[in-house]
Amino acid sequence: MPLVRIDVNEGRAAEELQQLSRSIHDAILAEYGIPERDYFHIITERPQGRIFAQDAGLGFERTSGVVMIQIFTQGGRSQEARQQLFASVADRLAAVGVAGEDVFIGYVENTAADWSFGFGRAQYVTGELAVPGS
């Protein structure tokens, strides 16, 4: 159920973009135990010079290979679970050639009532879908 937005600079092959997405999804599957078909990713390629991602004062440089990830999901997971997810995403992206300094993750939580999977209904509220973790 997480919605994942992935922003990258233009220039990667379609296969590489698929590997990025799949690596992130596999990390979420492993750490959060969600169903395989809860796979909702949007990949946006930006022209060079449209992504600005400095180090927040941590003392490293990012490259043009930066991968900006936003994960939107229901609240309730522990800080430890989120930290494990971040590490798993970085590890899996490293396996497909993304350096650790080029992985940026923003994590946003909301509630079950904030989701509609189609037909203009909030399926967690209507009972068409079971609320994860309940």
N, CA, C and O atoms as CSV, one atom per row, in Angstrom:
chain,resi,resn,atom,element,x,y,z
A,1,MET,N,N,0.795,-1.194,0.000
A,1,MET,CA,C,0.000,0.000,0.000
A,1,MET,C,C,0.840,1.261,0.000
A,1,MET,O,O,0.316,2.314,-0.362
A,2,PRO,N,N,2.087,1.226,0.376
A,2,PRO,CA,C,2.799,2.496,0.240
A,2,PRO,C,C,2.773,2.999,-1.195
A,2,PRO,O,O,2.875,2.223,-2.145
A,3,LEU,N,N,2.635,4.293,-1.331
A,3,LEU,CA,C,2.787,4.958,-2.624
A,3,LEU,C,C,4.203,5.513,-2.641
A,3,LEU,O,O,4.592,6.266,-1.748
A,4,VAL,N,N,4.965,5.143,-3.649
A,4,VAL,CA,C,6.364,5.539,-3.722
A,4,VAL,C,C,6.575,6.410,-4.955
A,4,VAL,O,O,6.257,6.008,-6.074
A,5,ARG,N,N,7.103,7.582,-4.740
A,5,ARG,CA,C,7.474,8.484,-5.837
A,5,ARG,C,C,8.994,8.490,-5.908
A,5,ARG,O,O,9.677,8.658,-4.897
A,6,ILE,N,N,9.509,8.305,-7.109
A,6,ILE,CA,C,10.945,8.229,-7.327
A,6,ILE,C,C,11.309,9.278,-8.369
A,6,ILE,O,O,10.806,9.246,-9.492
A,7,ASP,N,N,12.176,10.200,-7.998
A,7,ASP,CA,C,12.649,11.227,-8.930
A,7,ASP,C,C,14.123,10.999,-9.199
A,7,ASP,O,O,14.921,10.817,-8.280
A,8,VAL,N,N,14.467,11.012,-10.478
A,8,VAL,CA,C,15.852,10.837,-10.913
A,8,VAL,C,C,16.142,11.809,-12.039
A,8,VAL,O,O,15.228,12.322,-12.685
A,9,ASN,N,N,17.420,12.056,-12.267
A,9,ASN,CA,C,17.825,12.829,-13.435
A,9,ASN,C,C,17.668,11.960,-14.684
A,9,ASN,O,O,17.827,10.741,-14.631
A,10,GLU,N,N,17.357,12.600,-15.794
A,10,GLU,CA,C,17.229,11.887,-17.064
A,10,GLU,C,C,18.525,11.181,-17.413
A,10,GLU,O,O,19.612,11.596,-17.011
A,11,GLY,N,N,18.383,10.091,-18.180
A,11,GLY,CA,C,19.559,9.429,-18.698
A,11,GLY,C,C,19.675,7.955,-18.373
A,11,GLY,O,O,20.538,7.272,-18.923
A,12,ARG,N,N,18.830,7.450,-17.496
A,12,ARG,CA,C,18.873,6.020,-17.185
A,12,ARG,C,C,18.028,5.254,-18.199
A,12,ARG,O,O,17.013,5.754,-18.683
A,13,ALA,N,N,18.456,4.048,-18.508
A,13,ALA,CA,C,17.690,3.168,-19.391
A,13,ALA,C,C,16.427,2.695,-18.669
A,13,ALA,O,O,16.372,2.688,-17.439
A,14,ALA,N,N,15.422,2.303,-19.439
A,14,ALA,CA,C,14.163,1.819,-18.866
A,14,ALA,C,C,14.411,0.653,-17.918
A,14,ALA,O,O,13.764,0.557,-16.875
A,15,GLU,N,N,15.333,-0.226,-18.263
A,15,GLU,CA,C,15.648,-1.373,-17.401
A,15,GLU,C,C,16.214,-0.907,-16.057
A,15,GLU,O,O,15.887,-1.480,-15.017
A,16,GLU,N,N,17.051,0.115,-16.072
A,16,GLU,CA,C,17.610,0.643,-14.823
A,16,GLU,C,C,16.515,1.238,-13.946
A,16,GLU,O,O,16.521,1.055,-12.728
A,17,LEU,N,N,15.578,1.949,-14.562
A,17,LEU,CA,C,14.477,2.534,-13.799
A,17,LEU,C,C,13.634,1.431,-13.165
A,17,LEU,O,O,13.202,1.550,-12.019
A,18,GLN,N,N,13.407,0.366,-13.913
A,18,GLN,CA,C,12.658,-0.760,-13.370
A,18,GLN,C,C,13.412,-1.394,-12.207
A,18,GLN,O,O,12.797,-1.783,-11.214
A,19,GLN,N,N,14.734,-1.502,-12.315
A,19,GLN,CA,C,15.535,-2.064,-11.221
A,19,GLN,C,C,15.461,-1.193,-9.972
A,19,GLN,O,O,15.380,-1.712,-8.859
A,20,LEU,N,N,15.487,0.125,-10.147
A,20,LEU,CA,C,15.353,1.025,-8.999
A,20,LEU,C,C,14.029,0.769,-8.292
A,20,LEU,O,O,13.988,0.565,-7.079
A,21,SER,N,N,12.950,0.784,-9.066
A,21,SER,CA,C,11.621,0.595,-8.510
A,21,SER,C,C,11.513,-0.758,-7.821
A,21,SER,O,O,11.029,-0.851,-6.693
A,22,ARG,N,N,11.959,-1.794,-8.496
A,22,ARG,CA,C,11.854,-3.150,-7.951
A,22,ARG,C,C,12.681,-3.299,-6.679
A,22,ARG,O,O,12.255,-3.966,-5.736
A,23,SER,N,N,13.855,-2.687,-6.647
A,23,SER,CA,C,14.699,-2.752,-5.451
A,23,SER,C,C,14.014,-2.103,-4.257
A,23,SER,O,O,14.051,-2.637,-3.148
A,24,ILE,N,N,13.399,-0.973,-4.478
A,24,ILE,CA,C,12.688,-0.278,-3.405
A,24,ILE,C,C,11.487,-1.112,-2.957
A,24,ILE,O,O,11.243,-1.266,-1.760
A,25,HIS,N,N,10.744,-1.645,-3.918
A,25,HIS,CA,C,9.581,-2.463,-3.571
A,25,HIS,C,C,10.002,-3.704,-2.782
A,25,HIS,O,O,9.358,-4.066,-1.797
A,26,ASP,N,N,11.083,-4.351,-3.216
A,26,ASP,CA,C,11.561,-5.542,-2.505
A,26,ASP,C,C,11.949,-5.211,-1.068
A,26,ASP,O,O,11.732,-6.019,-0.165
A,27,ALA,N,N,12.521,-4.031,-0.849
A,27,ALA,CA,C,12.860,-3.617,0.519
A,27,ALA,C,C,11.598,-3.441,1.356
A,27,ALA,O,O,11.553,-3.861,2.512
A,28,ILE,N,N,10.579,-2.825,0.778
A,28,ILE,CA,C,9.322,-2.627,1.504
A,28,ILE,C,C,8.674,-3.977,1.800
A,28,ILE,O,O,8.172,-4.193,2.903
A,29,LEU,N,N,8.680,-4.883,0.828
A,29,LEU,CA,C,8.131,-6.226,1.052
A,29,LEU,C,C,8.846,-6.913,2.216
A,29,LEU,O,O,8.208,-7.472,3.109
A,30,ALA,N,N,10.170,-6.864,2.191
A,30,ALA,CA,C,10.970,-7.551,3.208
A,30,ALA,C,C,10.774,-6.949,4.596
A,30,ALA,O,O,10.657,-7.682,5.578
A,31,GLU,N,N,10.738,-5.654,4.680
A,31,GLU,CA,C,10.695,-5.003,5.995
A,31,GLU,C,C,9.286,-4.848,6.557
A,31,GLU,O,O,9.094,-4.911,7.772
A,32,TYR,N,N,8.301,-4.646,5.685
A,32,TYR,CA,C,6.947,-4.372,6.176
A,32,TYR,C,C,5.982,-5.525,5.939
A,32,TYR,O,O,4.870,-5.510,6.467
A,33,GLY,N,N,6.379,-6.516,5.163
A,33,GLY,CA,C,5.530,-7.673,4.955
A,33,GLY,C,C,4.220,-7.373,4.239
A,33,GLY,O,O,3.210,-8.032,4.486
A,34,ILE,N,N,4.234,-6.387,3.360
A,34,ILE,CA,C,3.021,-6.049,2.613
A,34,ILE,C,C,2.823,-7.064,1.487
A,34,ILE,O,O,3.766,-7.763,1.119
A,35,PRO,N,N,1.617,-7.152,0.939
A,35,PRO,CA,C,1.398,-8.044,-0.202
A,35,PRO,C,C,2.176,-7.583,-1.440
A,35,PRO,O,O,2.368,-6.387,-1.656
A,36,GLU,N,N,2.613,-8.537,-2.235
A,36,GLU,CA,C,3.368,-8.250,-3.463
A,36,GLU,C,C,2.646,-7.252,-4.362
A,36,GLU,O,O,3.277,-6.365,-4.938
A,37,ARG,N,N,1.341,-7.388,-4.483
A,37,ARG,CA,C,0.589,-6.534,-5.415
A,37,ARG,C,C,0.294,-5.145,-4.859
A,37,ARG,O,O,-0.342,-4.341,-5.541
A,38,ASP,N,N,0.730,-4.847,-3.665
A,38,ASP,CA,C,0.665,-3.473,-3.157
A,38,ASP,C,C,1.870,-2.727,-3.720
A,38,ASP,O,O,2.771,-2.317,-2.987
A,39,TYR,N,N,1.862,-2.565,-5.019
A,39,TYR,CA,C,3.012,-2.016,-5.753
A,39,TYR,C,C,2.527,-0.784,-6.501
A,39,TYR,O,O,1.950,-0.886,-7.584
A,40,PHE,N,N,2.769,0.391,-5.906
A,40,PHE,CA,C,2.323,1.661,-6.468
A,40,PHE,C,C,3.513,2.613,-6.512
A,40,PHE,O,O,3.832,3.266,-5.519
A,41,HIS,N,N,4.163,2.688,-7.662
A,41,HIS,CA,C,5.347,3.526,-7.838
A,41,HIS,C,C,5.155,4.477,-9.007
A,41,HIS,O,O,4.568,4.124,-10.029
A,42,ILE,N,N,5.655,5.670,-8.837
A,42,ILE,CA,C,5.678,6.673,-9.904
A,42,ILE,C,C,7.123,7.104,-10.061
A,42,ILE,O,O,7.741,7.597,-9.117
A,43,ILE,N,N,7.653,6.918,-11.250
A,43,ILE,CA,C,9.028,7.338,-11.530
A,43,ILE,C,C,8.972,8.551,-12.435
A,43,ILE,O,O,8.337,8.528,-13.490
A,44,THR,N,N,9.643,9.612,-12.014
A,44,THR,CA,C,9.705,10.837,-12.805
A,44,THR,C,C,11.152,11.156,-13.112
A,44,THR,O,O,11.988,11.266,-12.215
A,45,GLU,N,N,11.430,11.301,-14.396
A,45,GLU,CA,C,12.769,11.711,-14.816
A,45,GLU,C,C,12.767,13.225,-14.975
A,45,GLU,O,O,11.873,13.797,-15.600
A,46,ARG,N,N,13.758,13.853,-14.411
A,46,ARG,CA,C,13.877,15.312,-14.451
A,46,ARG,C,C,15.049,15.704,-15.347
A,46,ARG,O,O,16.068,15.014,-15.373
A,47,PRO,N,N,14.911,16.794,-16.070
A,47,PRO,CA,C,16.067,17.277,-16.840
A,47,PRO,C,C,17.222,17.602,-15.889
A,47,PRO,O,O,16.996,18.011,-14.750
A,48,GLN,N,N,18.453,17.420,-16.359
A,48,GLN,CA,C,19.624,17.765,-15.545
A,48,GLN,C,C,19.456,19.196,-15.029
A,48,GLN,O,O,19.013,20.086,-15.755
A,49,GLY,N,N,19.813,19.392,-13.788
A,49,GLY,CA,C,19.710,20.721,-13.185
A,49,GLY,C,C,18.374,21.009,-12.525
A,49,GLY,O,O,18.149,22.128,-12.066
A,50,ARG,N,N,17.489,20.036,-12.465
A,50,ARG,CA,C,16.182,20.237,-11.841
A,50,ARG,C,C,16.056,19.559,-10.487
A,50,ARG,O,O,15.082,19.790,-9.771
A,51,ILE,N,N,17.021,18.732,-10.126
A,51,ILE,CA,C,17.041,18.130,-8.793
A,51,ILE,C,C,18.209,18.740,-8.033
A,51,ILE,O,O,19.354,18.687,-8.481
A,52,PHE,N,N,17.909,19.309,-6.898
A,52,PHE,CA,C,18.933,19.879,-6.029
A,52,PHE,C,C,18.921,19.066,-4.744
A,52,PHE,O,O,17.920,19.049,-4.027
A,53,ALA,N,N,20.013,18.403,-4.454
A,53,ALA,CA,C,20.060,17.518,-3.290
A,53,ALA,C,C,21.436,17.615,-2.653
A,53,ALA,O,O,22.347,16.859,-2.989
A,54,GLN,N,N,21.570,18.544,-1.741
A,54,GLN,CA,C,22.840,18.685,-1.047
A,54,GLN,C,C,22.892,17.731,0.132
A,54,GLN,O,O,22.011,16.885,0.285
A,55,ASP,N,N,23.902,17.856,0.957
A,55,ASP,CA,C,24.150,16.872,2.019
A,55,ASP,C,C,23.600,17.266,3.381
A,55,ASP,O,O,23.843,16.557,4.358
A,56,ALA,N,N,22.876,18.359,3.482
A,56,ALA,CA,C,22.328,18.843,4.764
A,56,ALA,C,C,23.421,19.072,5.801
A,56,ALA,O,O,23.159,19.031,7.003
A,57,GLY,N,N,24.651,19.314,5.338
A,57,GLY,CA,C,25.758,19.592,6.253
A,57,GLY,C,C,26.474,18.354,6.765
A,57,GLY,O,O,27.251,18.445,7.715
A,58,LEU,N,N,26.228,17.188,6.152
A,58,LEU,CA,C,26.832,15.940,6.626
A,58,LEU,C,C,28.220,15.686,6.059
A,58,LEU,O,O,28.899,14.757,6.495
A,59,GLY,N,N,28.658,16.497,5.092
A,59,GLY,CA,C,30.030,16.411,4.615
A,59,GLY,C,C,30.286,15.433,3.482
A,59,GLY,O,O,31.375,14.865,3.407
A,60,PHE,N,N,29.339,15.222,2.615
A,60,PHE,CA,C,29.581,14.381,1.438
A,60,PHE,C,C,28.963,15.039,0.215
A,60,PHE,O,O,28.161,15.965,0.337
A,61,GLU,N,N,29.331,14.570,-0.935
A,61,GLU,CA,C,28.806,15.097,-2.192
A,61,GLU,C,C,27.915,14.059,-2.853
A,61,GLU,O,O,28.229,12.869,-2.856
A,62,ARG,N,N,26.822,14.509,-3.403
A,62,ARG,CA,C,25.962,13.633,-4.208
A,62,ARG,C,C,26.375,13.768,-5.671
A,62,ARG,O,O,27.035,14.731,-6.062
A,63,THR,N,N,25.970,12.778,-6.470
A,63,THR,CA,C,26.262,12.824,-7.903
A,63,THR,C,C,24.960,13.055,-8.665
A,63,THR,O,O,23.890,13.177,-8.070
A,64,SER,N,N,25.071,13.113,-9.977
A,64,SER,CA,C,23.866,13.242,-10.801
A,64,SER,C,C,23.047,11.959,-10.781
A,64,SER,O,O,21.940,11.924,-11.318
A,65,GLY,N,N,23.583,10.895,-10.164
A,65,GLY,CA,C,22.852,9.637,-10.025
A,65,GLY,C,C,21.937,9.590,-8.816
A,65,GLY,O,O,21.432,8.524,-8.466
A,66,VAL,N,N,21.717,10.726,-8.174
A,66,VAL,CA,C,20.876,10.781,-6.980
A,66,VAL,C,C,19.487,10.217,-7.270
A,66,VAL,O,O,18.923,10.429,-8.343
A,67,VAL,N,N,18.951,9.495,-6.286
A,67,VAL,CA,C,17.609,8.928,-6.360
A,67,VAL,C,C,16.816,9.508,-5.186
A,67,VAL,O,O,17.084,9.198,-4.025
A,68,MET,N,N,15.845,10.348,-5.508
A,68,MET,CA,C,15.007,10.989,-4.495
A,68,MET,C,C,13.741,10.153,-4.338
A,68,MET,O,O,12.996,9.964,-5.299
A,69,ILE,N,N,13.498,9.654,-3.132
A,69,ILE,CA,C,12.391,8.724,-2.883
A,69,ILE,C,C,11.453,9.330,-1.847
A,69,ILE,O,O,11.888,9.789,-0.791
A,70,GLN,N,N,10.172,9.325,-2.161
A,70,GLN,CA,C,9.149,9.713,-1.194
A,70,GLN,C,C,8.263,8.498,-0.969
A,70,GLN,O,O,7.716,7.937,-1.919
A,71,ILE,N,N,8.123,8.098,0.273
A,71,ILE,CA,C,7.286,6.964,0.622
A,71,ILE,C,C,6.101,7.489,1.429
A,71,ILE,O,O,6.270,8.051,2.511
A,72,PHE,N,N,4.897,7.297,0.884
A,72,PHE,CA,C,3.665,7.679,1.553
A,72,PHE,C,C,3.003,6.399,2.046
A,72,PHE,O,O,2.732,5.495,1.255
A,73,THR,N,N,2.743,6.317,3.340
A,73,THR,CA,C,2.196,5.083,3.905
A,73,THR,C,C,1.393,5.380,5.157
A,73,THR,O,O,1.451,6.480,5.707
A,74,GLN,N,N,0.641,4.376,5.600
A,74,GLN,CA,C,-0.125,4.540,6.824
A,74,GLN,C,C,0.787,4.585,8.031
A,74,GLN,O,O,1.808,3.898,8.083
A,75,GLY,N,N,0.415,5.389,8.987
A,75,GLY,CA,C,1.188,5.529,10.207
A,75,GLY,C,C,1.112,4.293,11.076
A,75,GLY,O,O,0.294,3.400,10.856
A,76,GLY,N,N,1.986,4.263,12.070
A,76,GLY,CA,C,1.927,3.196,13.057
A,76,GLY,C,C,3.168,2.332,13.139
A,76,GLY,O,O,3.287,1.515,14.051
A,77,ARG,N,N,4.094,2.493,12.207
A,77,ARG,CA,C,5.315,1.682,12.265
A,77,ARG,C,C,6.325,2.368,13.176
A,77,ARG,O,O,6.402,3.595,13.233
A,78,SER,N,N,7.079,1.571,13.870
A,78,SER,CA,C,8.037,2.102,14.835
A,78,SER,C,C,9.195,2.813,14.137
A,78,SER,O,O,9.437,2.627,12.944
A,79,GLN,N,N,9.891,3.621,14.906
A,79,GLN,CA,C,11.084,4.285,14.390
A,79,GLN,C,C,12.112,3.238,13.959
A,79,GLN,O,O,12.796,3.415,12.951
A,80,GLU,N,N,12.219,2.161,14.714
A,80,GLU,CA,C,13.155,1.095,14.359
A,80,GLU,C,C,12.790,0.463,13.012
A,80,GLU,O,O,13.668,0.190,12.193
A,81,ALA,N,N,11.496,0.232,12.785
A,81,ALA,CA,C,11.052,-0.349,11.508
A,81,ALA,C,C,11.373,0.577,10.352
A,81,ALA,O,O,11.792,0.126,9.286
A,82,ARG,N,N,11.178,1.866,10.558
A,82,ARG,CA,C,11.501,2.835,9.488
A,82,ARG,C,C,12.998,2.855,9.218
A,82,ARG,O,O,13.420,2.898,8.063
A,83,GLN,N,N,13.802,2.824,10.273
A,83,GLN,CA,C,15.255,2.815,10.101
A,83,GLN,C,C,15.699,1.560,9.341
A,83,GLN,O,O,16.578,1.630,8.482
A,84,GLN,N,N,15.095,0.430,9.657
A,84,GLN,CA,C,15.422,-0.808,8.951
A,84,GLN,C,C,15.024,-0.711,7.483
A,84,GLN,O,O,15.738,-1.198,6.606
A,85,LEU,N,N,13.880,-0.081,7.217
A,85,LEU,CA,C,13.463,0.112,5.826
A,85,LEU,C,C,14.468,0.984,5.084
A,85,LEU,O,O,14.873,0.651,3.970
A,86,PHE,N,N,14.870,2.086,5.685
A,86,PHE,CA,C,15.840,2.972,5.033
A,86,PHE,C,C,17.117,2.214,4.690
A,86,PHE,O,O,17.644,2.346,3.585
A,87,ALA,N,N,17.615,1.421,5.634
A,87,ALA,CA,C,18.842,0.657,5.403
A,87,ALA,C,C,18.642,-0.376,4.303
A,87,ALA,O,O,19.519,-0.568,3.461
A,88,SER,N,N,17.504,-1.035,4.306
A,88,SER,CA,C,17.225,-2.043,3.289
A,88,SER,C,C,17.123,-1.419,1.904
A,88,SER,O,O,17.632,-1.981,0.935
A,89,VAL,N,N,16.475,-0.270,1.800
A,89,VAL,CA,C,16.396,0.427,0.510
A,89,VAL,C,C,17.799,0.764,0.020
A,89,VAL,O,O,18.131,0.503,-1.137
A,90,ALA,N,N,18.622,1.340,0.887
A,90,ALA,CA,C,19.989,1.714,0.502
A,90,ALA,C,C,20.796,0.492,0.085
A,90,ALA,O,O,21.522,0.545,-0.908
A,91,ASP,N,N,20.684,-0.604,0.824
A,91,ASP,CA,C,21.417,-1.824,0.492
A,91,ASP,C,C,20.990,-2.371,-0.861
A,91,ASP,O,O,21.833,-2.754,-1.672
A,92,ARG,N,N,19.693,-2.409,-1.108
A,92,ARG,CA,C,19.194,-2.962,-2.363
A,92,ARG,C,C,19.515,-2.048,-3.542
A,92,ARG,O,O,19.769,-2.531,-4.645
A,93,LEU,N,N,19.506,-0.754,-3.328
A,93,LEU,CA,C,19.898,0.157,-4.406
A,93,LEU,C,C,21.395,0.061,-4.676
A,93,LEU,O,O,21.824,0.180,-5.824
A,94,ALA,N,N,22.191,-0.152,-3.639
A,94,ALA,CA,C,23.630,-0.339,-3.834
A,94,ALA,C,C,23.883,-1.536,-4.743
A,94,ALA,O,O,24.806,-1.515,-5.557
A,95,ALA,N,N,23.074,-2.571,-4.607
A,95,ALA,CA,C,23.236,-3.776,-5.413
A,95,ALA,C,C,22.966,-3.533,-6.898
A,95,ALA,O,O,23.387,-4.320,-7.747
A,96,VAL,N,N,22.255,-2.431,-7.212
A,96,VAL,CA,C,22.011,-2.094,-8.624
A,96,VAL,C,C,22.792,-0.838,-9.031
A,96,VAL,O,O,22.488,-0.211,-10.045
A,97,GLY,N,N,23.805,-0.479,-8.224
A,97,GLY,CA,C,24.734,0.560,-8.628
A,97,GLY,C,C,24.489,1.965,-8.124
A,97,GLY,O,O,25.097,2.908,-8.631
A,98,VAL,N,N,23.617,2.138,-7.141
A,98,VAL,CA,C,23.367,3.474,-6.599
A,98,VAL,C,C,24.166,3.629,-5.308
A,98,VAL,O,O,23.978,2.867,-4.360
A,99,ALA,N,N,25.045,4.607,-5.277
A,99,ALA,CA,C,25.875,4.857,-4.102
A,99,ALA,C,C,25.014,5.340,-2.929
A,99,ALA,O,O,24.000,6.012,-3.118
A,100,GLY,N,N,25.438,4.987,-1.735
A,100,GLY,CA,C,24.693,5.358,-0.534
A,100,GLY,C,C,24.442,6.852,-0.412
A,100,GLY,O,O,23.375,7.269,0.038
A,101,GLU,N,N,25.417,7.661,-0.809
A,101,GLU,CA,C,25.224,9.114,-0.713
A,101,GLU,C,C,24.203,9.635,-1.718
A,101,GLU,O,O,23.758,10.778,-1.613
A,102,ASP,N,N,23.828,8.809,-2.689
A,102,ASP,CA,C,22.852,9.219,-3.698
A,102,ASP,C,C,21.441,8.716,-3.404
A,102,ASP,O,O,20.561,8.801,-4.260
A,103,VAL,N,N,21.223,8.193,-2.198
A,103,VAL,CA,C,19.895,7.721,-1.792
A,103,VAL,C,C,19.321,8.729,-0.799
A,103,VAL,O,O,19.871,8.930,0.284
A,104,PHE,N,N,18.226,9.350,-1.175
A,104,PHE,CA,C,17.536,10.316,-0.310
A,104,PHE,C,C,16.108,9.815,-0.144
A,104,PHE,O,O,15.424,9.554,-1.134
A,105,ILE,N,N,15.647,9.678,1.109
A,105,ILE,CA,C,14.300,9.160,1.379
A,105,ILE,C,C,13.542,10.144,2.257
A,105,ILE,O,O,14.026,10.557,3.311
A,106,GLY,N,N,12.354,10.510,1.813
A,106,GLY,CA,C,11.400,11.256,2.621
A,106,GLY,C,C,10.231,10.333,2.932
A,106,GLY,O,O,9.704,9.685,2.027
A,107,TYR,N,N,9.820,10.260,4.177
A,107,TYR,CA,C,8.813,9.304,4.636
A,107,TYR,C,C,7.624,10.075,5.197
A,107,TYR,O,O,7.781,10.885,6.110
A,108,VAL,N,N,6.436,9.825,4.652
A,108,VAL,CA,C,5.239,10.561,5.047
A,108,VAL,C,C,4.164,9.571,5.483
A,108,VAL,O,O,3.829,8.645,4.744
A,109,GLU,N,N,3.626,9.766,6.680
A,109,GLU,CA,C,2.576,8.884,7.193
A,109,GLU,C,C,1.212,9.561,7.140
A,109,GLU,O,O,1.096,10.783,7.232
A,110,ASN,N,N,0.188,8.731,6.988
A,110,ASN,CA,C,-1.186,9.211,7.016
A,110,ASN,C,C,-2.061,8.120,7.635
A,110,ASN,O,O,-1.547,7.236,8.320
A,111,THR,N,N,-3.382,8.169,7.403
A,111,THR,CA,C,-4.291,7.197,8.006
A,111,THR,C,C,-4.980,6.363,6.934
A,111,THR,O,O,-4.897,6.673,5.746
A,112,ALA,N,N,-5.655,5.310,7.359
A,112,ALA,CA,C,-6.384,4.435,6.442
A,112,ALA,C,C,-7.443,5.211,5.655
A,112,ALA,O,O,-7.733,4.868,4.509
A,113,ALA,N,N,-8.012,6.234,6.248
A,113,ALA,CA,C,-9.059,7.011,5.583
A,113,ALA,C,C,-8.519,7.887,4.453
A,113,ALA,O,O,-9.301,8.478,3.708
A,114,ASP,N,N,-7.219,7.977,4.316
A,114,ASP,CA,C,-6.600,8.853,3.316
A,114,ASP,C,C,-6.347,8.164,1.980
A,114,ASP,O,O,-5.681,8.742,1.121
A,115,TRP,N,N,-6.855,6.948,1.774
A,115,TRP,CA,C,-6.553,6.183,0.567
A,115,TRP,C,C,-7.814,5.786,-0.181
A,115,TRP,O,O,-8.801,5.367,0.422
A,116,SER,N,N,-7.772,5.924,-1.511
A,116,SER,CA,C,-8.793,5.369,-2.399
A,116,SER,C,C,-8.061,4.614,-3.495
A,116,SER,O,O,-7.194,5.173,-4.166
A,117,PHE,N,N,-8.406,3.350,-3.679
A,117,PHE,CA,C,-7.747,2.507,-4.672
A,117,PHE,C,C,-8.558,2.388,-5.954
A,117,PHE,O,O,-8.228,1.588,-6.829
A,118,GLY,N,N,-9.606,3.174,-6.065
A,118,GLY,CA,C,-10.411,3.190,-7.281
A,118,GLY,C,C,-11.883,3.384,-6.966
A,118,GLY,O,O,-12.326,3.202,-5.832
A,119,PHE,N,N,-12.619,3.752,-7.981
A,119,PHE,CA,C,-14.070,3.894,-7.929
A,119,PHE,C,C,-14.552,4.987,-6.977
A,119,PHE,O,O,-15.735,5.031,-6.639
A,120,GLY,N,N,-13.650,5.870,-6.541
A,120,GLY,CA,C,-14.042,6.965,-5.672
A,120,GLY,C,C,-14.434,6.548,-4.268
A,120,GLY,O,O,-15.156,7.266,-3.576
A,121,ARG,N,N,-13.950,5.371,-3.844
A,121,ARG,CA,C,-14.272,4.898,-2.502
A,121,ARG,C,C,-13.002,4.746,-1.676
A,121,ARG,O,O,-11.936,4.439,-2.210
A,122,ALA,N,N,-13.123,4.959,-0.391
A,122,ALA,CA,C,-12.021,4.720,0.542
A,122,ALA,C,C,-12.176,3.290,1.052
A,122,ALA,O,O,-12.852,3.050,2.053
A,123,GLN,N,N,-11.548,2.346,0.359
A,123,GLN,CA,C,-11.783,0.924,0.605
A,123,GLN,C,C,-11.432,0.462,2.016
A,123,GLN,O,O,-12.019,-0.505,2.503
A,124,TYR,N,N,-10.506,1.117,2.675
A,124,TYR,CA,C,-10.223,0.754,4.065
A,124,TYR,C,C,-11.373,1.179,4.969
A,124,TYR,O,O,-11.654,0.522,5.971
A,125,VAL,N,N,-12.028,2.262,4.618
A,125,VAL,CA,C,-13.144,2.760,5.412
A,125,VAL,C,C,-14.411,1.934,5.132
A,125,VAL,O,O,-15.165,1.614,6.051
A,126,THR,N,N,-14.638,1.592,3.844
A,126,THR,CA,C,-15.841,0.836,3.485
A,126,THR,C,C,-15.759,-0.623,3.876
A,126,THR,O,O,-16.777,-1.315,3.905
A,127,GLY,N,N,-14.545,-1.109,4.183
A,127,GLY,CA,C,-14.364,-2.501,4.548
A,127,GLY,C,C,-14.023,-3.405,3.366
A,127,GLY,O,O,-13.864,-4.613,3.539
A,128,GLU,N,N,-13.907,-2.832,2.161
A,128,GLU,CA,C,-13.540,-3.629,0.986
A,128,GLU,C,C,-12.118,-4.160,1.102
A,128,GLU,O,O,-11.791,-5.204,0.538
A,129,LEU,N,N,-11.284,-3.446,1.827
A,129,LEU,CA,C,-9.919,-3.883,2.115
A,129,LEU,C,C,-9.730,-3.870,3.621
A,129,LEU,O,O,-10.246,-3.000,4.322
A,130,ALA,N,N,-8.982,-4.851,4.106
A,130,ALA,CA,C,-8.639,-4.872,5.530
A,130,ALA,C,C,-7.552,-3.852,5.785
A,130,ALA,O,O,-6.624,-3.724,4.987
A,131,VAL,N,N,-7.650,-3.138,6.865
A,131,VAL,CA,C,-6.620,-2.163,7.237
A,131,VAL,C,C,-5.376,-2.940,7.640
A,131,VAL,O,O,-5.442,-3.793,8.525
A,132,PRO,N,N,-4.231,-2.654,6.997
A,132,PRO,CA,C,-3.007,-3.364,7.359
A,132,PRO,C,C,-2.682,-3.229,8.844
A,132,PRO,O,O,-2.819,-2.157,9.432
A,133,GLY,N,N,-2.258,-4.318,9.423
A,133,GLY,CA,C,-1.848,-4.302,10.820
A,133,GLY,C,C,-2.985,-4.338,11.815
A,133,GLY,O,O,-2.769,-4.210,13.020
A,134,SER,N,N,-4.208,-4.515,11.309
A,134,SER,CA,C,-5.320,-4.571,12.280
A,134,SER,C,C,-6.005,-5.907,12.257
A,134,SER,O,O,-6.956,-6.125,13.007
